[in-house]
Amino acid sequence: MVFHDDDLDRLTHEKGPVAHRTAAELGRIRLKDSTDCIPTLAEVLELVGGRVPLLIELKDQTLRLVQTDGALEKATAEVLSGYAGPVALMSFNPHCIAHLAKLAPEWPRGITTAAYDLKSWYPLDRATRAHLRAIPITTASAPASSATRPRTWAVPAWPS
């Protein structure tokens, strides 16, 4: 399902966590001020049809940036396998990116980051870093003086 928030409240008239609903239930929920419902990734890809580049963020299903079971990554790679348009993949969870490196090595991927507190951010091991290509940085964490302030920008990840 393609939905940004962890909870339904802001973008729909429903309440509660997205994770507490099935894909079928989510597909029937209407977006606020719209007749559209929450789409699947396949529906979004069909709608876009390769006309514009897509930057797809896979949300950390663990909410703790720990190892994932790979199910979301596998499902994403399967849906993308027949898509010819330009796509890059990102996640806050480096383990998600490591899964994607194995499942969909042809797609560019990177870890999303923000202004982390250095005391709570642990360095990534070399094997995990090897799967990262670029780090999209949101405007919230971009330097205030940056000429790219209104946009998201990327910096190279660690060298191999």
PyMOL CGO cylinders between C-alpha atoms (Angstrom):
from pymol import cmd
from pymol.cgo import CYLINDER

trace = [
    CYLINDER, 0.00, 0.00, 0.00, 1.21, 3.52, -0.74, 0.3, 1, 1, 1, 1, 1, 1,
    CYLINDER, 1.21, 3.52, -0.74, 0.62, 5.67, 2.33, 0.3, 1, 1, 1, 1, 1, 1,
    CYLINDER, 0.62, 5.67, 2.33, 3.09, 8.01, 4.00, 0.3, 1, 1, 1, 1, 1, 1,
    CYLINDER, 3.09, 8.01, 4.00, 1.96, 8.16, 7.63, 0.3, 1, 1, 1, 1, 1, 1,
    CYLINDER, 1.96, 8.16, 7.63, 2.08, 5.47, 10.31, 0.3, 1, 1, 1, 1, 1, 1,
    CYLINDER, 2.08, 5.47, 10.31, -1.47, 6.42, 11.35, 0.3, 1, 1, 1, 1, 1, 1,
    CYLINDER, -1.47, 6.42, 11.35, -4.58, 6.94, 9.23, 0.3, 1, 1, 1, 1, 1, 1,
    CYLINDER, -4.58, 6.94, 9.23, -5.84, 10.02, 11.10, 0.3, 1, 1, 1, 1, 1, 1,
    CYLINDER, -5.84, 10.02, 11.10, -4.21, 12.87, 9.15, 0.3, 1, 1, 1, 1, 1, 1,
    CYLINDER, -4.21, 12.87, 9.15, -4.98, 11.75, 5.60, 0.3, 1, 1, 1, 1, 1, 1,
    CYLINDER, -4.98, 11.75, 5.60, -8.24, 9.80, 6.01, 0.3, 1, 1, 1, 1, 1, 1,
    CYLINDER, -8.24, 9.80, 6.01, -11.40, 9.92, 8.13, 0.3, 1, 1, 1, 1, 1, 1,
    CYLINDER, -11.40, 9.92, 8.13, -10.32, 6.67, 9.82, 0.3, 1, 1, 1, 1, 1, 1,
    CYLINDER, -10.32, 6.67, 9.82, -8.33, 6.42, 13.04, 0.3, 1, 1, 1, 1, 1, 1,
    CYLINDER, -8.33, 6.42, 13.04, -5.46, 4.24, 14.20, 0.3, 1, 1, 1, 1, 1, 1,
    CYLINDER, -5.46, 4.24, 14.20, -2.26, 2.67, 12.93, 0.3, 1, 1, 1, 1, 1, 1,
    CYLINDER, -2.26, 2.67, 12.93, -1.96, 1.57, 9.30, 0.3, 1, 1, 1, 1, 1, 1,
    CYLINDER, -1.96, 1.57, 9.30, -0.26, -1.61, 10.53, 0.3, 1, 1, 1, 1, 1, 1,
    CYLINDER, -0.26, -1.61, 10.53, -3.48, -2.72, 12.25, 0.3, 1, 1, 1, 1, 1, 1,
    CYLINDER, -3.48, -2.72, 12.25, -5.34, -3.01, 8.93, 0.3, 1, 1, 1, 1, 1, 1,
    CYLINDER, -5.34, -3.01, 8.93, -5.09, -5.52, 6.11, 0.3, 1, 1, 1, 1, 1, 1,
    CYLINDER, -5.09, -5.52, 6.11, -4.23, -4.45, 2.59, 0.3, 1, 1, 1, 1, 1, 1,
    CYLINDER, -4.23, -4.45, 2.59, -7.83, -5.13, 1.55, 0.3, 1, 1, 1, 1, 1, 1,
    CYLINDER, -7.83, -5.13, 1.55, -9.15, -2.92, 4.36, 0.3, 1, 1, 1, 1, 1, 1,
    CYLINDER, -9.15, -2.92, 4.36, -6.70, -0.13, 3.51, 0.3, 1, 1, 1, 1, 1, 1,
    CYLINDER, -6.70, -0.13, 3.51, -7.69, -0.31, -0.16, 0.3, 1, 1, 1, 1, 1, 1,
    CYLINDER, -7.69, -0.31, -0.16, -11.28, 0.55, 0.80, 0.3, 1, 1, 1, 1, 1, 1,
    CYLINDER, -11.28, 0.55, 0.80, -10.37, 3.60, 2.93, 0.3, 1, 1, 1, 1, 1, 1,
    CYLINDER, -10.37, 3.60, 2.93, -11.00, 6.91, 1.19, 0.3, 1, 1, 1, 1, 1, 1,
    CYLINDER, -11.00, 6.91, 1.19, -8.48, 9.71, 1.37, 0.3, 1, 1, 1, 1, 1, 1,
    CYLINDER, -8.48, 9.71, 1.37, -9.73, 12.98, 2.87, 0.3, 1, 1, 1, 1, 1, 1,
    CYLINDER, -9.73, 12.98, 2.87, -11.35, 15.39, 0.37, 0.3, 1, 1, 1, 1, 1, 1,
    CYLINDER, -11.35, 15.39, 0.37, -11.18, 12.75, -2.35, 0.3, 1, 1, 1, 1, 1, 1,
    CYLINDER, -11.18, 12.75, -2.35, -13.06, 9.86, -3.88, 0.3, 1, 1, 1, 1, 1, 1,
    CYLINDER, -13.06, 9.86, -3.88, -9.76, 7.97, -4.16, 0.3, 1, 1, 1, 1, 1, 1,
    CYLINDER, -9.76, 7.97, -4.16, -8.81, 5.19, -1.77, 0.3, 1, 1, 1, 1, 1, 1,
    CYLINDER, -8.81, 5.19, -1.77, -5.35, 4.23, -0.52, 0.3, 1, 1, 1, 1, 1, 1,
    CYLINDER, -5.35, 4.23, -0.52, -3.61, 2.77, -3.59, 0.3, 1, 1, 1, 1, 1, 1,
    CYLINDER, -3.61, 2.77, -3.59, -1.33, -0.20, -3.98, 0.3, 1, 1, 1, 1, 1, 1,
    CYLINDER, -1.33, -0.20, -3.98, 2.16, 0.28, -5.39, 0.3, 1, 1, 1, 1, 1, 1,
    CYLINDER, 2.16, 0.28, -5.39, 1.05, -1.48, -8.59, 0.3, 1, 1, 1, 1, 1, 1,
    CYLINDER, 1.05, -1.48, -8.59, -1.78, 1.05, -8.98, 0.3, 1, 1, 1, 1, 1, 1,
    CYLINDER, -1.78, 1.05, -8.98, 0.59, 3.98, -8.52, 0.3, 1, 1, 1, 1, 1, 1,
    CYLINDER, 0.59, 3.98, -8.52, 3.05, 2.53, -11.04, 0.3, 1, 1, 1, 1, 1, 1,
    CYLINDER, 3.05, 2.53, -11.04, 0.25, 2.08, -13.57, 0.3, 1, 1, 1, 1, 1, 1,
    CYLINDER, 0.25, 2.08, -13.57, -0.95, 5.64, -13.00, 0.3, 1, 1, 1, 1, 1, 1,
    CYLINDER, -0.95, 5.64, -13.00, 2.55, 7.13, -13.37, 0.3, 1, 1, 1, 1, 1, 1,
    CYLINDER, 2.55, 7.13, -13.37, 3.44, 4.88, -16.30, 0.3, 1, 1, 1, 1, 1, 1,
    CYLINDER, 3.44, 4.88, -16.30, 7.12, 5.86, -16.31, 0.3, 1, 1, 1, 1, 1, 1,
    CYLINDER, 7.12, 5.86, -16.31, 6.39, 9.51, -17.14, 0.3, 1, 1, 1, 1, 1, 1,
    CYLINDER, 6.39, 9.51, -17.14, 8.24, 10.85, -14.08, 0.3, 1, 1, 1, 1, 1, 1,
    CYLINDER, 8.24, 10.85, -14.08, 10.96, 9.44, -11.82, 0.3, 1, 1, 1, 1, 1, 1,
    CYLINDER, 10.96, 9.44, -11.82, 9.76, 7.89, -8.56, 0.3, 1, 1, 1, 1, 1, 1,
    CYLINDER, 9.76, 7.89, -8.56, 11.56, 7.96, -5.22, 0.3, 1, 1, 1, 1, 1, 1,
    CYLINDER, 11.56, 7.96, -5.22, 9.90, 5.24, -3.16, 0.3, 1, 1, 1, 1, 1, 1,
    CYLINDER, 9.90, 5.24, -3.16, 10.42, 5.08, 0.60, 0.3, 1, 1, 1, 1, 1, 1,
    CYLINDER, 10.42, 5.08, 0.60, 9.90, 1.74, 2.26, 0.3, 1, 1, 1, 1, 1, 1,
    CYLINDER, 9.90, 1.74, 2.26, 8.70, 2.43, 5.78, 0.3, 1, 1, 1, 1, 1, 1,
    CYLINDER, 8.70, 2.43, 5.78, 10.45, 0.63, 8.62, 0.3, 1, 1, 1, 1, 1, 1,
    CYLINDER, 10.45, 0.63, 8.62, 7.90, -1.97, 9.69, 0.3, 1, 1, 1, 1, 1, 1,
    CYLINDER, 7.90, -1.97, 9.69, 9.79, -2.65, 12.94, 0.3, 1, 1, 1, 1, 1, 1,
    CYLINDER, 9.79, -2.65, 12.94, 9.75, 1.02, 14.04, 0.3, 1, 1, 1, 1, 1, 1,
    CYLINDER, 9.75, 1.02, 14.04, 13.17, 0.29, 15.61, 0.3, 1, 1, 1, 1, 1, 1,
    CYLINDER, 13.17, 0.29, 15.61, 15.56, 0.17, 12.61, 0.3, 1, 1, 1, 1, 1, 1,
    CYLINDER, 15.56, 0.17, 12.61, 16.39, -3.47, 13.33, 0.3, 1, 1, 1, 1, 1, 1,
    CYLINDER, 16.39, -3.47, 13.33, 16.61, -6.49, 10.99, 0.3, 1, 1, 1, 1, 1, 1,
    CYLINDER, 16.61, -6.49, 10.99, 13.46, -7.04, 8.92, 0.3, 1, 1, 1, 1, 1, 1,
    CYLINDER, 13.46, -7.04, 8.92, 11.91, -10.26, 7.69, 0.3, 1, 1, 1, 1, 1, 1,
    CYLINDER, 11.91, -10.26, 7.69, 12.30, -9.06, 4.10, 0.3, 1, 1, 1, 1, 1, 1,
    CYLINDER, 12.30, -9.06, 4.10, 8.61, -9.50, 3.20, 0.3, 1, 1, 1, 1, 1, 1,
    CYLINDER, 8.61, -9.50, 3.20, 7.98, -5.83, 2.31, 0.3, 1, 1, 1, 1, 1, 1,
    CYLINDER, 7.98, -5.83, 2.31, 11.21, -5.65, 0.35, 0.3, 1, 1, 1, 1, 1, 1,
    CYLINDER, 11.21, -5.65, 0.35, 10.37, -8.85, -1.56, 0.3, 1, 1, 1, 1, 1, 1,
    CYLINDER, 10.37, -8.85, -1.56, 6.85, -7.65, -2.39, 0.3, 1, 1, 1, 1, 1, 1,
    CYLINDER, 6.85, -7.65, -2.39, 8.22, -4.29, -3.56, 0.3, 1, 1, 1, 1, 1, 1,
    CYLINDER, 8.22, -4.29, -3.56, 10.86, -5.93, -5.77, 0.3, 1, 1, 1, 1, 1, 1,
    CYLINDER, 10.86, -5.93, -5.77, 8.22, -8.21, -7.30, 0.3, 1, 1, 1, 1, 1, 1,
    CYLINDER, 8.22, -8.21, -7.30, 5.91, -5.30, -8.17, 0.3, 1, 1, 1, 1, 1, 1,
    CYLINDER, 5.91, -5.30, -8.17, 8.82, -3.29, -9.60, 0.3, 1, 1, 1, 1, 1, 1,
    CYLINDER, 8.82, -3.29, -9.60, 10.16, -6.20, -11.66, 0.3, 1, 1, 1, 1, 1, 1,
    CYLINDER, 10.16, -6.20, -11.66, 8.02, -5.34, -14.66, 0.3, 1, 1, 1, 1, 1, 1,
    CYLINDER, 8.02, -5.34, -14.66, 8.20, -1.57, -14.35, 0.3, 1, 1, 1, 1, 1, 1,
    CYLINDER, 8.20, -1.57, -14.35, 10.22, 0.29, -16.99, 0.3, 1, 1, 1, 1, 1, 1,
    CYLINDER, 10.22, 0.29, -16.99, 10.11, 3.80, -15.50, 0.3, 1, 1, 1, 1, 1, 1,
    CYLINDER, 10.11, 3.80, -15.50, 12.91, 5.41, -13.46, 0.3, 1, 1, 1, 1, 1, 1,
    CYLINDER, 12.91, 5.41, -13.46, 12.78, 4.44, -9.77, 0.3, 1, 1, 1, 1, 1, 1,
    CYLINDER, 12.78, 4.44, -9.77, 15.03, 4.79, -6.73, 0.3, 1, 1, 1, 1, 1, 1,
    CYLINDER, 15.03, 4.79, -6.73, 14.34, 3.15, -3.37, 0.3, 1, 1, 1, 1, 1, 1,
    CYLINDER, 14.34, 3.15, -3.37, 15.04, 4.47, 0.12, 0.3, 1, 1, 1, 1, 1, 1,
    CYLINDER, 15.04, 4.47, 0.12, 14.40, 3.65, 3.75, 0.3, 1, 1, 1, 1, 1, 1,
    CYLINDER, 14.40, 3.65, 3.75, 15.45, 4.84, 7.18, 0.3, 1, 1, 1, 1, 1, 1,
    CYLINDER, 15.45, 4.84, 7.18, 16.21, 1.19, 7.97, 0.3, 1, 1, 1, 1, 1, 1,
    CYLINDER, 16.21, 1.19, 7.97, 19.61, 0.08, 6.59, 0.3, 1, 1, 1, 1, 1, 1,
    CYLINDER, 19.61, 0.08, 6.59, 18.58, -3.57, 6.89, 0.3, 1, 1, 1, 1, 1, 1,
    CYLINDER, 18.58, -3.57, 6.89, 15.71, -2.89, 4.49, 0.3, 1, 1, 1, 1, 1, 1,
    CYLINDER, 15.71, -2.89, 4.49, 18.20, -1.43, 2.00, 0.3, 1, 1, 1, 1, 1, 1,
    CYLINDER, 18.20, -1.43, 2.00, 20.45, -4.48, 2.41, 0.3, 1, 1, 1, 1, 1, 1,
    CYLINDER, 20.45, -4.48, 2.41, 17.49, -6.75, 1.50, 0.3, 1, 1, 1, 1, 1, 1,
    CYLINDER, 17.49, -6.75, 1.50, 16.73, -4.58, -1.53, 0.3, 1, 1, 1, 1, 1, 1,
    CYLINDER, 16.73, -4.58, -1.53, 20.36, -4.80, -2.67, 0.3, 1, 1, 1, 1, 1, 1,
    CYLINDER, 20.36, -4.80, -2.67, 19.95, -8.56, -2.95, 0.3, 1, 1, 1, 1, 1, 1,
    CYLINDER, 19.95, -8.56, -2.95, 16.38, -8.60, -4.28, 0.3, 1, 1, 1, 1, 1, 1,
    CYLINDER, 16.38, -8.60, -4.28, 16.53, -5.68, -6.72, 0.3, 1, 1, 1, 1, 1, 1,
    CYLINDER, 16.53, -5.68, -6.72, 20.18, -4.81, -7.40, 0.3, 1, 1, 1, 1, 1, 1,
    CYLINDER, 20.18, -4.81, -7.40, 19.25, -2.97, -10.61, 0.3, 1, 1, 1, 1, 1, 1,
    CYLINDER, 19.25, -2.97, -10.61, 17.39, -0.20, -8.74, 0.3, 1, 1, 1, 1, 1, 1,
    CYLINDER, 17.39, -0.20, -8.74, 19.32, 2.66, -7.11, 0.3, 1, 1, 1, 1, 1, 1,
    CYLINDER, 19.32, 2.66, -7.11, 18.81, 2.70, -3.35, 0.3, 1, 1, 1, 1, 1, 1,
    CYLINDER, 18.81, 2.70, -3.35, 19.90, 4.68, -0.33, 0.3, 1, 1, 1, 1, 1, 1,
    CYLINDER, 19.90, 4.68, -0.33, 19.29, 5.23, 3.32, 0.3, 1, 1, 1, 1, 1, 1,
    CYLINDER, 19.29, 5.23, 3.32, 17.11, 8.16, 4.32, 0.3, 1, 1, 1, 1, 1, 1,
    CYLINDER, 17.11, 8.16, 4.32, 18.48, 10.18, 7.18, 0.3, 1, 1, 1, 1, 1, 1,
    CYLINDER, 18.48, 10.18, 7.18, 17.62, 13.16, 9.32, 0.3, 1, 1, 1, 1, 1, 1,
    CYLINDER, 17.62, 13.16, 9.32, 19.19, 15.15, 12.12, 0.3, 1, 1, 1, 1, 1, 1,
    CYLINDER, 19.19, 15.15, 12.12, 19.89, 12.17, 14.37, 0.3, 1, 1, 1, 1, 1, 1,
    CYLINDER, 19.89, 12.17, 14.37, 21.21, 12.62, 17.88, 0.3, 1, 1, 1, 1, 1, 1,
    CYLINDER, 21.21, 12.62, 17.88, 24.76, 11.24, 17.61, 0.3, 1, 1, 1, 1, 1, 1,
    CYLINDER, 24.76, 11.24, 17.61, 24.45, 9.47, 20.97, 0.3, 1, 1, 1, 1, 1, 1,
    CYLINDER, 24.45, 9.47, 20.97, 21.57, 7.35, 19.67, 0.3, 1, 1, 1, 1, 1, 1,
    CYLINDER, 21.57, 7.35, 19.67, 22.94, 6.71, 16.14, 0.3, 1, 1, 1, 1, 1, 1,
    CYLINDER, 22.94, 6.71, 16.14, 25.19, 3.69, 15.85, 0.3, 1, 1, 1, 1, 1, 1,
    CYLINDER, 25.19, 3.69, 15.85, 27.67, 3.37, 12.97, 0.3, 1, 1, 1, 1, 1, 1,
    CYLINDER, 27.67, 3.37, 12.97, 26.70, 0.84, 10.34, 0.3, 1, 1, 1, 1, 1, 1,
    CYLINDER, 26.70, 0.84, 10.34, 28.93, -2.15, 9.71, 0.3, 1, 1, 1, 1, 1, 1,
    CYLINDER, 28.93, -2.15, 9.71, 30.90, -2.30, 6.44, 0.3, 1, 1, 1, 1, 1, 1,
    CYLINDER, 30.90, -2.30, 6.44, 28.69, -5.04, 4.92, 0.3, 1, 1, 1, 1, 1, 1,
    CYLINDER, 28.69, -5.04, 4.92, 25.55, -2.92, 5.43, 0.3, 1, 1, 1, 1, 1, 1,
    CYLINDER, 25.55, -2.92, 5.43, 27.26, 0.24, 4.16, 0.3, 1, 1, 1, 1, 1, 1,
    CYLINDER, 27.26, 0.24, 4.16, 28.25, -1.60, 0.97, 0.3, 1, 1, 1, 1, 1, 1,
    CYLINDER, 28.25, -1.60, 0.97, 24.57, -1.78, 0.00, 0.3, 1, 1, 1, 1, 1, 1,
    CYLINDER, 24.57, -1.78, 0.00, 24.05, 2.00, 0.25, 0.3, 1, 1, 1, 1, 1, 1,
    CYLINDER, 24.05, 2.00, 0.25, 24.59, 4.33, -2.70, 0.3, 1, 1, 1, 1, 1, 1,
    CYLINDER, 24.59, 4.33, -2.70, 23.20, 7.72, -1.67, 0.3, 1, 1, 1, 1, 1, 1,
    CYLINDER, 23.20, 7.72, -1.67, 21.52, 9.33, 1.28, 0.3, 1, 1, 1, 1, 1, 1,
    CYLINDER, 21.52, 9.33, 1.28, 18.44, 11.43, 0.52, 0.3, 1, 1, 1, 1, 1, 1,
    CYLINDER, 18.44, 11.43, 0.52, 18.40, 14.30, 3.00, 0.3, 1, 1, 1, 1, 1, 1,
    CYLINDER, 18.40, 14.30, 3.00, 15.13, 15.99, 3.79, 0.3, 1, 1, 1, 1, 1, 1,
    CYLINDER, 15.13, 15.99, 3.79, 14.86, 19.75, 4.03, 0.3, 1, 1, 1, 1, 1, 1,
    CYLINDER, 14.86, 19.75, 4.03, 14.42, 19.40, 7.78, 0.3, 1, 1, 1, 1, 1, 1,
    CYLINDER, 14.42, 19.40, 7.78, 18.00, 18.17, 8.09, 0.3, 1, 1, 1, 1, 1, 1,
    CYLINDER, 18.00, 18.17, 8.09, 19.58, 20.12, 5.22, 0.3, 1, 1, 1, 1, 1, 1,
    CYLINDER, 19.58, 20.12, 5.22, 21.80, 23.03, 6.27, 0.3, 1, 1, 1, 1, 1, 1,
    CYLINDER, 21.80, 23.03, 6.27, 19.83, 26.27, 6.60, 0.3, 1, 1, 1, 1, 1, 1,
    CYLINDER, 19.83, 26.27, 6.60, 22.20, 28.03, 4.22, 0.3, 1, 1, 1, 1, 1, 1,
    CYLINDER, 22.20, 28.03, 4.22, 21.83, 25.33, 1.56, 0.3, 1, 1, 1, 1, 1, 1,
    CYLINDER, 21.83, 25.33, 1.56, 20.85, 26.53, -1.89, 0.3, 1, 1, 1, 1, 1, 1,
    CYLINDER, 20.85, 26.53, -1.89, 18.75, 23.38, -2.15, 0.3, 1, 1, 1, 1, 1, 1,
    CYLINDER, 18.75, 23.38, -2.15, 16.78, 24.18, 1.00, 0.3, 1, 1, 1, 1, 1, 1,
    CYLINDER, 16.78, 24.18, 1.00, 13.30, 23.77, -0.57, 0.3, 1, 1, 1, 1, 1, 1,
    CYLINDER, 13.30, 23.77, -0.57, 14.05, 20.29, -1.96, 0.3, 1, 1, 1, 1, 1, 1,
    CYLINDER, 14.05, 20.29, -1.96, 15.31, 16.88, -0.98, 0.3, 1, 1, 1, 1, 1, 1,
    CYLINDER, 15.31, 16.88, -0.98, 18.91, 16.26, -2.03, 0.3, 1, 1, 1, 1, 1, 1,
    CYLINDER, 18.91, 16.26, -2.03, 21.30, 13.34, -1.88, 0.3, 1, 1, 1, 1, 1, 1,
    CYLINDER, 21.30, 13.34, -1.88, 24.90, 12.93, -0.85, 0.3, 1, 1, 1, 1, 1, 1,
    CYLINDER, 24.90, 12.93, -0.85, 27.09, 9.92, -1.64, 0.3, 1, 1, 1, 1, 1, 1,
    CYLINDER, 27.09, 9.92, -1.64, 27.08, 7.11, 0.88, 0.3, 1, 1, 1, 1, 1, 1,
    CYLINDER, 27.08, 7.11, 0.88, 30.24, 5.49, 2.17, 0.3, 1, 1, 1, 1, 1, 1,
    CYLINDER, 30.24, 5.49, 2.17, 32.68, 4.14, -0.41, 0.3, 1, 1, 1, 1, 1, 1,
    CYLINDER, 32.68, 4.14, -0.41, 32.83, 0.37, -0.89, 0.3, 1, 1, 1, 1, 1, 1,
]
cmd.load_cgo(trace, "trace")
